[in-house]
Structure formats: structure tokens, C-alpha cells
Amino acid sequence: MSMSASYDEVEKFVRDEVAALTAAAPEAVTADTVLVGSNRVVDSADLVMLLLAAEEFARDNLNVAFDWTSDSAMSEARSTLR
């Protein structure tokens, strides 16, 4: 993959990772699959594994580095993880 993965490549990566974590068929994981909150398909440990895999994917394919300890990541009001 190049340093600018397409939306479809990123979506396929996420679907494949969720499928692997949940032992589901990749085609069973859709854009509507719930990852956080009630009716989620992954537990907290699987979610951490997914986020770590996403970090590696972003580094290797998008030249993006995650900073899990930044003020915005840790802020209840501004975090994308809220």
C-alpha cells in the first residue's frame, strides 16, 4: 500500500481487523457494526487491539503518528475517544 491509502483500503483494513478479533466473516462486518457502546461486537481488550492495529496501519500506510497522550486525546470534551 502507498503512503496515501484510499478510503476503501482503510475501511477494508478496519473490517478485516474487526472480523479477525470477533471470528466473524469479513462480509459480516459492515459500516453499521457497533464498536463502542451497547450492542458492541468487541470487548474492551479487543478495542485496544483494534486501536493499536489502526495506529500501526496509519504509521505504515498514511505516514501518520498517533499521540495517545496528547491533551486533546485525553480530554473528555475534545477526545475522539469519548
Secondary structure, 3 states (H helix, E strand, C coil): CCCCCCHHHHHHHHHHHHHHHHCCCHHHCCCCCCCCCCCCCCCHHHHHHHHHHHHHHHHHHHCCCCCCCCHHHHCCCCCCCC
